[in-house]
Amino acid sequence: VDLLVAALPALLASLVEFVEALTIVLAVGVTRGWRASLSGAGAAGVVLVALVLGFGPALSRLNPDYFKAAVGSLLLLFGLRWLRKALLRYAGVLPLRDEREKYANSEAKFRLLPRVAGFDWAATAVSFKATMLEGLEVVFIVLALGAKGGRALEAAALGAVLALMAVVAVGFAVRAPLSRVPENTLKFVVGGMLCSFGTFWAGEGLGVAWPAGDVSILVLLAATAIASGLAIKALRAANRHVAASTRTPAEVAA
Amino acid sequence: VRVWAFATMAVRELVALIVDDVVTFTGGVVGLVGAYFVAHHSATLRPWAGFGLFAVFWLGLALSFRLAVREGRPTSPPAALRRTSQVVSAAPSDGDAGPAGVSGRDVADSDL
């Protein structure tokens, strides 16, 4: 169960992030050439793996209480960010992310990059930056979930690698942005899991004696699901109300 | 200058990994601090401090949602902290400089 707790959120979060990175890498590849695009993505991949190998084993050697408090707090704050965005998107306050649109816009932008003779450093930098930014979130989650010790780091890293292989394989097969991946649902699930695990670990590290031990995680997961459902309902109603009150007379007449 | 710019950007991105919305972030931090004090100063409430943390960060989320809906847009962080992967806008249509005014650096540093 411990290994699954490390691997599953890492797998789901990595799917989301790698799909986003793939959109940019594809756009760079199509507009500027695959050499520059893959060089940038590959270089970022090397840096990200080095970060995991460098920091992963060191984190598990920290004092367990400090470690749980620090990692739990970071997971919670990180998860809140994902949960908030996913709920706002479900409710229609924020638009859903559209990979096809992102791809088209990116393509248009990258065509504007100045071309120089020789290696295309500008395109490489764009690809590197996109992969690095999306990958940093994956590294953060892998390190936090894997820092529990034992084989957790391997399990979390395996989850991320499986996601990478799946995204690369499907991306290579379809040569188009993966717009049918239910990104928002994945984001919601990961955000909920990170908030629940983060609350539990941070609580343990801060001195909380959870009433039912590890079972409290399930209670937190259920409470997160219920609170999210209520939040979506309330947000949709409030959003409709705001939309109705801001209509112009012409719109009302129509 | 380039190293400094890169370091600044890296720090901004790292902060933005955690702080996407100030209200939500504050709710989380207040909940964590509260849980610590309750767990260390009340033997009776110690088992429930974790659920108190849960309630406080949900209050923060609720407040953030309220502000997002009221303003008709999400409560966003300052532009400098904004996560760059969230917005990809076509330069000409969004009021940015059109093709003639776009430099390579603008495009490379633009929102991905």
HADDOCK unambig.tbl for C-alpha pairs under 7 A between the chains (distance, minus, plus):
assign (segid A and resid 77 and name CA) (segid B and resid 18 and name CA) 5.98 0.50 0.50
assign (segid A and resid 77 and name CA) (segid B and resid 25 and name CA) 6.44 0.50 0.50
assign (segid A and resid 77 and name CA) (segid B and resid 28 and name CA) 6.22 0.50 0.50
assign (segid A and resid 78 and name CA) (segid B and resid 17 and name CA) 6.81 0.50 0.50
assign (segid A and resid 78 and name CA) (segid B and resid 18 and name CA) 5.06 0.50 0.50
assign (segid A and resid 81 and name CA) (segid B and resid 18 and name CA) 6.97 0.50 0.50
assign (segid A and resid 81 and name CA) (segid B and resid 20 and name CA) 6.02 0.50 0.50
assign (segid A and resid 84 and name CA) (segid B and resid 61 and name CA) 6.89 0.50 0.50
assign (segid A and resid 93 and name CA) (segid B and resid 69 and name CA) 6.67 0.50 0.50
assign (segid A and resid 93 and name CA) (segid B and resid 73 and name CA) 6.88 0.50 0.50
assign (segid A and resid 102 and name CA) (segid B and resid 88 and name CA) 5.74 0.50 0.50
assign (segid A and resid 105 and name CA) (segid B and resid 88 and name CA) 6.28 0.50 0.50
assign (segid A and resid 105 and name CA) (segid B and resid 89 and name CA) 5.90 0.50 0.50
assign (segid A and resid 105 and name CA) (segid B and resid 90 and name CA) 4.95 0.50 0.50
assign (segid A and resid 106 and name CA) (segid B and resid 88 and name CA) 6.59 0.50 0.50
assign (segid A and resid 108 and name CA) (segid B and resid 90 and name CA) 6.72 0.50 0.50
assign (segid A and resid 109 and name CA) (segid B and resid 90 and name CA) 6.53 0.50 0.50
assign (segid A and resid 109 and name CA) (segid B and resid 91 and name CA) 6.78 0.50 0.50
assign (segid A and resid 109 and name CA) (segid B and resid 107 and name CA) 6.42 0.50 0.50
assign (segid A and resid 110 and name CA) (segid B and resid 107 and name CA) 6.88 0.50 0.50
assign (segid A and resid 112 and name CA) (segid B and resid 99 and name CA) 6.50 0.50 0.50
assign (segid A and resid 113 and name CA) (segid B and resid 103 and name CA) 6.98 0.50 0.50
assign (segid A and resid 113 and name CA) (segid B and resid 104 and name CA) 4.72 0.50 0.50
assign (segid A and resid 113 and name CA) (segid B and resid 107 and name CA) 6.43 0.50 0.50
assign (segid A and resid 114 and name CA) (segid B and resid 104 and name CA) 5.55 0.50 0.50
assign (segid A and resid 122 and name CA) (segid B and resid 108 and name CA) 6.77 0.50 0.50
assign (segid A and resid 126 and name CA) (segid B and resid 108 and name CA) 5.46 0.50 0.50
assign (segid A and resid 130 and name CA) (segid B and resid 112 and name CA) 6.46 0.50 0.50
assign (segid A and resid 199 and name CA) (segid B and resid 50 and name CA) 6.84 0.50 0.50
assign (segid A and resid 199 and name CA) (segid B and resid 54 and name CA) 6.91 0.50 0.50
assign (segid A and resid 203 and name CA) (segid B and resid 50 and name CA) 5.37 0.50 0.50
assign (segid A and resid 206 and name CA) (segid B and resid 36 and name CA) 5.18 0.50 0.50
assign (segid A and resid 207 and name CA) (segid B and resid 36 and name CA) 6.69 0.50 0.50
assign (segid A and resid 207 and name CA) (segid B and resid 39 and name CA) 5.48 0.50 0.50
assign (segid A and resid 207 and name CA) (segid B and resid 40 and name CA) 6.73 0.50 0.50
assign (segid A and resid 208 and name CA) (segid B and resid 39 and name CA) 5.25 0.50 0.50
assign (segid A and resid 208 and name CA) (segid B and resid 46 and name CA) 5.55 0.50 0.50
assign (segid A and resid 208 and name CA) (segid B and resid 47 and name CA) 5.77 0.50 0.50
assign (segid A and resid 208 and name CA) (segid B and resid 49 and name CA) 6.10 0.50 0.50
assign (segid A and resid 208 and name CA) (segid B and resid 50 and name CA) 6.17 0.50 0.50
assign (segid A and resid 209 and name CA) (segid B and resid 46 and name CA) 6.12 0.50 0.50
assign (segid A and resid 209 and name CA) (segid B and resid 47 and name CA) 4.62 0.50 0.50
assign (segid A and resid 210 and name CA) (segid B and resid 47 and name CA) 5.09 0.50 0.50
assign (segid A and resid 211 and name CA) (segid B and resid 47 and name CA) 5.46 0.50 0.50
assign (segid A and resid 238 and name CA) (segid B and resid 69 and name CA) 6.86 0.50 0.50
assign (segid A and resid 239 and name CA) (segid B and resid 69 and name CA) 6.00 0.50 0.50
